[in-house]
């Protein structure tokens, strides 16, 4: 009995030793151990769309990479070990060509003057050994560029803009870029319409945020106005009434805009009025801003931002003595977090430096 058990156990161990899975570099896949090409993950958000590249980083280690270690004209895994993958949470365009959302196996065909970047529907393969062209979702042609030496392969997001970024693979002295563009407004609009029908529909902030996005991007203004009305219906506040006036202004309805702006300003507290004045200054509407600061002083004479607003009025007139007095009065009631800034203003005014510039 003992002899039979020993024979069976020896056979099992023998089979396990022979069948042990190995990578091309001799690493086993049985245990979680360090690998020669280490794992990396890099992500970038464009609008509300996330792009994530999951890859392993081979090292050049003094070897000739392009045309030798990685041959020209052959499909390459664009990394090491398992598939390099790229994931898009929304549809995108790659070098001007449409690609649906999803996770793709990323492969490349290197060339001396032109590369092919491949997005495969199969994202779970090992390297490019089982790659099949009929599984391609997209192929694009790009031009390689000279780059500073990178011993370890890396993916970077370059030239990041509000609606696009350039994904660049760098290894050895070569960089391979491809541009990803996202239709941000279309995607965000669809997302807003979906989100607003959840719990957000019961709160003024959700509708106000939706309207604010449309206003800031000058799109869907009719929808923005309806959303702002929904916000006001949920809870009328200075914020949404003022935003309604801005939407009406953007729609060319000046008289209606003035009516709601006046209503909002009548609802505003001292801090909101000061912030509105600063917004006007940012829009180069100095006279309107100074008028807001002066009217605030009549309505809320003792609040710290009221004094700061009056300091700006006096500073604009070149009356630095009274401006300093107002800043010091502001210091008495200001939160600790704002006092360093106010002390800086006081020093500037004492040096006859206009704080509005």
Secondary structure, 3 states (H helix, E strand, C coil): CHHHHHHHHHHHHHHHHHCCCECCCCCECCCCCCCCCEEEEEEEEECCEEEEEEEEECECCCCCCECCCECCCCEECCCCCECEEEEECCCEEECCEEECCEEEEEEEECCCCCEEEEEECCCCCECCCCCCHHHEEEEEEECEEEEEEEEEEEEEEECCCCCEEEEEEEEEEEEEEEEEECCHHHHHHHHHHHHCCCHHHHCHHHHHHHHHHHHHHCCCHHHHHHHHHHHHHHCCCHHHHHHHHHHHHHCCCHHHHHHHHHHHHHHCCHHHHHHHHHHHHHCCCHHHHHHHHHHHHHHCCCCHHHHHHHHHHHHHHCCHHHHHHHHHHHHHHCCHHHHHHHHHHHHHHHCCCCCCC
